Amino acid sequence: MSDILCEIIRAAEKAAEITRAFRSEKELFQLLTDEKRGTEVSQIGIGFVTVADVLIQEVIKHDLGKKFPGLEHNISGEESNQFTNELGDVITVKVCPTKEETEALLNQVLNGKTVAAEVLARVVHKDIPIIDPVLDAVRLEVPQNTLGVWVDPIDSTYQYVKGSGDSVPIHGIYSHGLQCVTILIGVYDLNTGLPVMGVINQPFASKDLKSSRWEGQYYWGISYMGTKIFSSQLTTSDDHDEDETICHIHRHPLSGEIVYECHHFSVITSERETERIKKILSDMCGERLHVAAGAGYKTLCVVLGLVDIYFFSGESTFRWDSCAGQAILLALGGGIVNWAECMKQMKNGETMLDLPHLVYNVEEAGAESLHKWANRGGLIAFKSKQHLENFLSLLIEKLGL
């Protein structure tokens, strides 16, 4: 398995270089706002696609398929590999056998912008070295034919196009900006649907003050058959004091209203969350409630221990948004569960022993188009099961359910 994960990390690093190239090359940056015509993507709030999205997804498919023939057929994502250029020509984007052939194809896609096409083709065919002693020590084999892959080539596309690099974090968390952009590659078991490995790559993690060049960072995790391994920068929830979360529930002496006070308990959510839920979360967490862009980035905040919970009750996240992060969280002792199913279990008085983890091999019944792969019922990402249980009991009580 270490070979597959190493190749996934390599593909994600190459994807990160492509995202940085699009931002640094003037001709390429202008293409980031090209509209995606005639697709259902605009119906879920994205509104446009980039050449970068399509190219990155195809690079990941090509590189994984080259190393592990047949795996490319089990790689899924949001994007089609067809792009309409300024002349209205529909061109199929793919990685060609040679750099020169890829450059010629990209030159056609980019409407004759030869310098930009050459820069991209060079990155696409570049060999990316991966040096990771922890990964090198992994000795775990999984049959390749049992694996499926979900890819989000650029999560938080709006921040990628419009986001500033000068955003200031609060408690280490960016609400918007290039830091919220992630590349997500998640691998799941085709039979169980559960994630087994994942990579979150943050291509704009930090900016070198001298060179003004962006530097990236990546995080990975494996959770398979009881084996849990993760990248060296990460720690499990067991490495932290669970007593840091102190919650009090009491009745206000004057108004009689039930008052919830949670100290050192933090939640991150989406701007798209309902105002009612955001108000409740604010009552629960105070200044430790964060709103940020990008499902991948919000999950990363849980992975890094910057927040206890990522919660979103809506249905506008998809399998490609959550698979990679869930694999890493499972390796750390946490996971991502279905909010509606958790609520149902608790209302019925059921225990939380059998958590309703998200699965990735089954379409949503009755849904069409991209919505077949929506995370219907909302989600909760957590690193500590104790934090999850505290959060659920407080939230359900506050909702009056």
C-alpha positions as CSV (number, residue, x, y, z in Angstrom):
1,M,0.0,0.0,0.0
2,S,2.9,2.3,0.6
3,D,3.6,2.3,-3.1
4,I,0.1,3.4,-3.9
5,L,0.1,6.1,-1.3
6,C,3.5,7.3,-2.4
7,E,2.2,7.7,-5.9
8,I,-0.9,9.5,-4.7
9,I,1.2,12.0,-2.7
10,R,3.4,12.4,-5.8
11,A,0.4,13.2,-7.9
12,A,-1.0,15.6,-5.3
13,E,2.4,17.4,-5.2
14,K,2.5,17.7,-9.0
15,A,-1.1,19.1,-8.8
16,A,0.0,21.6,-6.3
17,E,2.8,22.8,-8.6
18,I,0.2,23.2,-11.4
19,T,-2.0,25.3,-9.2
20,R,0.9,27.6,-8.3
21,A,1.9,27.8,-12.0
22,F,-1.6,29.1,-12.9
23,R,-1.4,31.8,-10.2
24,S,2.1,32.9,-11.1
25,E,1.8,32.9,-14.9
26,K,-0.2,36.0,-16.1
27,E,-1.7,34.3,-19.2
28,L,-2.7,31.3,-17.2
29,F,-4.3,33.4,-14.4
30,Q,-6.6,35.1,-16.9
31,L,-8.0,31.7,-17.8
32,L,-9.2,31.0,-14.3
33,T,-12.4,32.8,-14.8
34,D,-13.5,31.1,-18.0
35,E,-17.1,29.9,-17.6
36,K,-18.0,26.3,-17.8
37,R,-20.7,26.0,-20.3
38,G,-23.7,23.7,-20.4
39,T,-23.1,21.7,-17.2
40,E,-24.9,21.2,-14.0
41,V,-22.0,22.5,-11.9
42,S,-23.5,26.1,-11.8
43,Q,-26.6,24.6,-10.2
44,I,-24.6,23.7,-7.1
45,G,-23.0,27.1,-6.7
46,I,-19.6,26.7,-8.4
47,G,-20.6,28.6,-11.5
48,F,-17.3,28.2,-13.4
49,V,-14.4,25.7,-13.9
50,T,-10.8,26.2,-14.6
51,V,-8.5,24.6,-17.0
52,A,-6.4,23.8,-13.9
53,D,-9.2,21.7,-12.5
54,V,-9.5,19.6,-15.6
55,L,-5.8,19.3,-16.2
56,I,-5.0,18.3,-12.6
57,Q,-7.7,15.6,-12.5
58,E,-6.3,14.2,-15.8
59,V,-2.7,14.3,-14.5
60,I,-3.8,12.4,-11.4
61,K,-5.6,9.8,-13.5
62,H,-2.7,9.5,-15.9
63,D,0.1,9.2,-13.3
64,L,-1.8,6.7,-11.1
65,G,-2.8,4.6,-14.1
66,K,0.7,4.6,-15.5
67,K,2.1,3.2,-12.2
68,F,-0.9,0.9,-11.4
69,P,-2.6,-0.1,-14.7
70,G,-6.4,-0.3,-14.4
71,L,-6.6,1.9,-11.3
72,E,-7.4,4.9,-13.5
73,H,-10.8,3.3,-14.3
74,N,-11.8,3.5,-10.7
75,I,-10.9,7.2,-10.3
76,S,-13.8,9.6,-10.1
77,G,-14.2,13.3,-9.6
78,E,-16.3,16.3,-10.4
79,E,-14.8,17.4,-13.7
80,S,-15.2,16.3,-17.3
81,N,-12.0,16.3,-19.3
82,Q,-13.5,18.4,-22.0
83,F,-12.9,22.2,-22.1
84,T,-14.4,24.8,-24.4
85,N,-11.8,27.4,-25.4
86,E,-12.4,31.1,-26.4
87,L,-13.2,30.0,-30.0
88,G,-15.9,27.7,-28.9
89,D,-13.8,24.6,-29.7
90,V,-14.4,21.6,-27.5
91,I,-11.1,20.0,-26.7
92,T,-10.5,16.8,-24.7
93,V,-7.7,17.5,-22.2
94,K,-5.4,14.6,-21.5
95,V,-1.8,13.9,-20.7
96,C,0.0,12.8,-23.9
97,P,3.0,10.4,-24.1
98,T,5.5,13.2,-24.5
99,K,6.0,16.7,-23.1
100,E,5.9,18.1,-26.7
101,E,2.6,16.5,-27.5
102,T,1.1,17.7,-24.2
103,E,2.4,21.2,-24.9
104,A,0.8,21.2,-28.4
105,L,-2.6,20.1,-26.9
106,L,-2.4,22.7,-24.1
107,N,-1.5,25.3,-26.7
108,Q,-4.7,24.6,-28.4
109,V,-6.7,24.7,-25.2
110,L,-5.1,28.0,-24.2
111,N,-5.7,29.7,-27.5
112,G,-2.2,29.9,-28.7
113,K,-0.6,31.0,-25.4
114,T,2.7,29.2,-26.1
115,V,4.6,30.3,-23.1
116,A,1.9,29.2,-20.7
117,A,1.4,25.9,-22.5
118,E,5.2,25.2,-22.2
119,V,5.2,26.0,-18.5
120,L,2.3,23.6,-17.8
121,A,3.6,20.8,-20.0
122,R,6.9,21.0,-18.2
123,V,5.2,20.5,-14.8
124,V,2.9,17.8,-16.1
125,H,5.8,15.7,-17.2
126,K,8.1,16.5,-14.2
127,D,9.3,13.8,-11.9
128,I,8.4,14.7,-8.3
129,P,10.6,13.1,-5.6
130,I,8.9,12.2,-2.3
131,I,11.1,11.9,0.8
132,D,9.1,10.6,3.7
133,P,10.7,8.2,6.2
134,V,7.4,7.4,7.9
135,L,5.9,6.5,4.5
136,D,9.0,4.5,3.6
137,A,8.5,2.3,6.7
138,V,4.9,1.4,5.8
139,R,4.5,-2.3,4.9
140,L,0.8,-2.9,4.1
141,E,-0.6,-4.5,1.0
142,V,-4.1,-4.1,-0.3
143,P,-5.4,-5.6,-3.5
144,Q,-5.4,-2.9,-6.1
145,N,-8.7,-4.1,-7.7
146,T,-10.5,-3.5,-4.4
147,L,-9.8,0.3,-4.4
148,G,-11.6,3.3,-5.7
149,V,-10.4,6.9,-5.7
150,W,-12.2,10.2,-5.3
151,V,-10.4,13.3,-6.5
152,D,-11.1,17.0,-5.9
153,P,-8.4,18.7,-8.1
154,I,-9.0,22.2,-6.6
155,D,-11.3,22.5,-3.6
156,S,-12.4,26.1,-2.9
157,T,-12.2,27.2,-6.5
158,Y,-13.6,30.6,-5.7
159,Q,-10.7,31.3,-3.2
160,Y,-8.3,30.0,-5.8
161,V,-9.5,32.5,-8.3
162,K,-10.4,35.5,-6.1
163,G,-8.7,34.8,-2.8
164,S,-6.0,37.0,-1.4
165,G,-2.7,35.7,-0.1
166,D,-2.8,38.4,2.6
167,S,-5.5,36.9,4.8
168,V,-4.9,37.0,8.5
169,P,-5.7,33.9,10.6
170,I,-7.7,33.9,13.8
171,H,-6.5,31.2,16.3
172,G,-4.5,29.8,13.3
173,I,-7.6,29.5,11.1
174,Y,-8.1,31.4,7.8
175,S,-11.7,32.3,7.0
176,H,-10.8,32.9,3.3
177,G,-7.9,33.3,1.0
178,L,-5.5,31.1,-0.9
179,Q,-4.7,29.2,2.3
180,C,-8.2,27.6,2.1
181,V,-7.4,26.0,-1.2
182,T,-6.7,22.2,-1.0
183,I,-6.1,19.3,-3.4
184,L,-7.9,16.2,-2.2
185,I,-7.3,12.5,-3.1
186,G,-9.1,9.9,-1.2
187,V,-9.0,6.1,-1.6
188,Y,-11.8,3.8,-0.5
189,D,-12.7,0.2,-0.4
190,L,-15.0,-0.7,-3.3
191,N,-16.8,-3.3,-1.2
192,T,-17.3,-1.5,2.1
193,G,-17.2,2.0,0.8
194,L,-15.0,3.1,3.7
195,P,-11.9,5.3,3.1
196,V,-8.6,3.5,3.5
197,M,-6.1,6.3,2.7
198,G,-6.1,9.9,1.9
199,V,-4.0,13.0,1.1
200,I,-4.8,16.6,1.7
201,N,-2.4,18.9,-0.1
202,Q,-2.4,22.6,0.8
203,P,-0.5,24.3,-2.1
204,F,-0.6,27.8,-0.6
205,A,0.3,26.9,3.0
206,S,2.9,29.7,3.4
207,K,4.6,32.4,1.5
208,D,8.4,33.0,1.6
209,L,8.9,36.6,2.5
210,K,12.2,36.9,0.6
211,S,11.2,35.3,-2.7
212,S,7.4,35.9,-2.5
213,R,7.0,32.3,-3.6
214,W,4.3,30.1,-2.2
215,E,5.2,26.8,-0.5
216,G,2.9,23.9,0.1
217,Q,2.3,21.2,2.7
218,Y,0.7,17.8,2.5
219,Y,-0.8,15.4,5.1
220,W,-1.7,11.8,4.7
221,G,-3.2,8.9,6.6
222,I,-3.9,5.2,6.3
223,S,-6.7,3.3,8.0
224,Y,-7.0,-0.4,6.9
225,M,-7.8,-3.6,8.7
226,G,-7.0,-2.2,12.1
227,T,-3.7,-0.5,11.0
228,K,-3.6,3.2,11.4
229,I,-0.7,5.3,10.2
230,F,-0.4,9.0,9.5
231,S,2.2,11.6,8.5
232,S,4.7,12.8,11.0
233,Q,3.2,16.3,11.5
234,L,0.0,14.9,12.9
235,T,-1.1,13.7,16.3
236,T,-4.0,11.6,17.5
237,S,-6.7,12.8,19.8
238,D,-5.1,10.7,22.5
239,D,-2.2,13.0,22.5
240,H,-4.4,15.8,23.9
241,D,-6.2,16.3,27.2
242,E,-9.8,15.5,26.6
243,D,-10.6,17.5,29.8
244,E,-9.8,20.6,27.9
245,T,-13.4,20.7,26.8
246,I,-15.6,21.8,29.7
247,C,-19.3,22.3,29.1
248,H,-21.9,23.6,31.6
249,I,-25.6,23.5,31.1
250,H,-27.7,25.6,33.5
251,R,-30.9,27.6,33.8
252,H,-30.5,31.4,33.8
253,P,-31.7,32.7,37.3
254,L,-33.7,35.6,35.8
255,S,-35.1,34.5,32.5
256,G,-35.3,30.8,33.3
257,E,-33.7,30.1,29.9
258,I,-31.4,27.1,29.5
259,V,-27.9,28.4,29.1
260,Y,-25.1,26.5,27.5
261,E,-21.5,27.5,28.2
262,C,-18.7,25.6,26.5
263,H,-15.1,26.6,27.2
264,H,-12.3,25.4,25.0
265,F,-14.7,23.8,22.6
266,S,-14.4,24.9,19.0
267,V,-16.4,24.3,15.8
268,I,-15.8,25.3,12.2
269,T,-18.7,25.6,9.7
270,S,-19.6,26.9,6.3
271,E,-20.9,30.4,5.3
272,R,-23.7,28.4,3.7
273,E,-24.9,27.0,7.1
274,T,-28.4,28.2,8.1
275,E,-28.6,31.3,10.3
276,R,-30.4,29.4,13.0
277,I,-27.7,26.8,13.2
278,K,-24.9,29.4,13.2
279,K,-26.7,31.3,16.0
280,I,-26.9,28.0,18.1
281,L,-23.2,27.2,17.4
282,S,-22.3,30.8,18.4
283,D,-24.2,30.3,21.7
284,M,-22.4,27.1,22.3
285,C,-18.8,28.2,21.3
286,G,-18.7,31.9,21.5
287,E,-15.5,33.2,19.8
288,R,-14.4,29.6,19.2
289,L,-16.9,29.3,16.3
290,H,-15.2,29.8,13.0
291,V,-16.6,30.2,9.5
292,A,-14.2,29.3,6.6
293,A,-14.1,28.5,2.9
294,G,-13.5,25.1,1.5
295,A,-14.8,21.7,2.8
296,G,-11.3,20.3,2.4
297,Y,-9.7,23.2,4.4
298,K,-12.3,22.9,7.2
299,T,-11.6,19.2,7.5
300,L,-7.9,20.0,7.6
301,C,-8.5,22.3,10.5
302,V,-9.9,19.3,12.4
303,V,-7.0,17.1,11.3
304,L,-4.5,19.6,12.6
305,G,-6.4,20.0,15.9
306,L,-7.2,23.7,15.3
307,V,-10.9,22.9,16.0
308,D,-12.7,20.0,17.6
309,I,-15.5,19.7,15.1
310,Y,-16.4,20.6,11.5
311,F,-20.2,20.7,11.2
312,F,-22.4,21.4,8.2
313,S,-26.1,20.4,8.1
314,G,-26.5,21.2,4.3
315,E,-26.1,18.9,1.3
316,S,-23.7,20.9,-0.9
317,T,-20.6,18.8,-0.1
318,F,-19.8,15.8,-2.2
319,R,-17.9,12.5,-1.9
320,W,-14.8,14.1,-3.5
321,D,-14.9,16.8,-0.8
322,S,-14.8,14.4,2.2
323,C,-13.1,11.1,1.2
324,A,-9.5,12.2,1.7
325,G,-10.0,13.9,5.0
326,Q,-12.1,11.1,6.4
327,A,-9.3,8.6,5.6
328,I,-6.9,10.8,7.6
329,L,-9.3,11.3,10.5
330,L,-9.9,7.6,10.7
331,A,-6.2,7.0,11.0
332,L,-6.1,9.6,13.8
333,G,-9.0,8.0,15.7
334,G,-11.8,10.2,14.4
335,G,-13.9,10.2,11.2
336,I,-16.7,11.9,9.3
337,V,-20.3,10.9,10.1
338,N,-23.7,11.7,8.6
339,W,-25.4,14.4,10.7
340,A,-29.0,13.3,10.0
341,E,-28.2,9.6,10.9
342,C,-26.5,10.7,14.2
343,M,-29.6,12.8,15.0
344,K,-31.9,9.9,14.3
345,Q,-29.8,7.5,16.4
346,M,-29.8,9.8,19.4
347,K,-33.5,10.7,19.2
348,N,-34.2,6.9,19.2
349,G,-32.1,6.5,22.3
350,E,-29.5,4.4,20.4
351,T,-25.9,4.3,21.5
352,M,-23.2,5.8,19.3
353,L,-21.1,2.6,19.2
354,D,-21.9,2.1,15.5
355,L,-21.1,5.5,14.1
356,P,-22.7,6.3,10.7
357,H,-19.5,7.0,8.9
358,L,-19.8,8.4,5.3
359,V,-19.3,5.7,2.6
360,Y,-18.2,6.3,-1.0
361,N,-19.3,3.3,-3.1
362,V,-23.1,3.9,-3.2
363,E,-25.1,6.7,-5.0
364,E,-27.7,8.7,-3.2
365,A,-31.1,7.1,-4.0
366,G,-33.4,9.2,-6.2
367,A,-30.7,11.9,-6.9
368,E,-29.6,12.9,-10.3
369,S,-26.5,14.2,-11.9
370,L,-23.8,15.3,-9.5
371,H,-26.2,15.1,-6.6
372,K,-25.9,11.3,-6.8
373,W,-22.7,11.9,-4.9
374,A,-23.8,14.6,-2.5
375,N,-23.3,14.0,1.2
376,R,-27.0,14.0,1.8
377,G,-27.9,14.6,5.5
378,G,-24.9,16.8,6.3
379,L,-21.7,15.9,8.0
380,I,-19.7,16.1,11.2
381,A,-15.9,15.7,11.1
382,F,-14.2,14.9,14.3
383,K,-10.8,13.8,15.7
384,S,-12.0,12.7,19.1
385,K,-15.1,10.6,19.7
386,Q,-15.6,12.4,23.1
387,H,-15.7,15.7,21.3
388,L,-18.3,14.3,18.9
389,E,-20.5,13.0,21.7
390,N,-20.3,16.3,23.6
391,F,-21.1,18.3,20.5
392,L,-24.1,16.1,19.5
393,S,-25.7,16.1,22.9
394,L,-25.4,19.9,23.2
395,L,-26.6,20.6,19.7
396,I,-29.5,18.3,19.8
397,E,-30.6,19.7,23.1
398,K,-30.3,23.2,21.9
399,L,-32.4,22.4,18.7
400,G,-35.1,21.0,21.0
401,L,-35.1,17.6,19.3
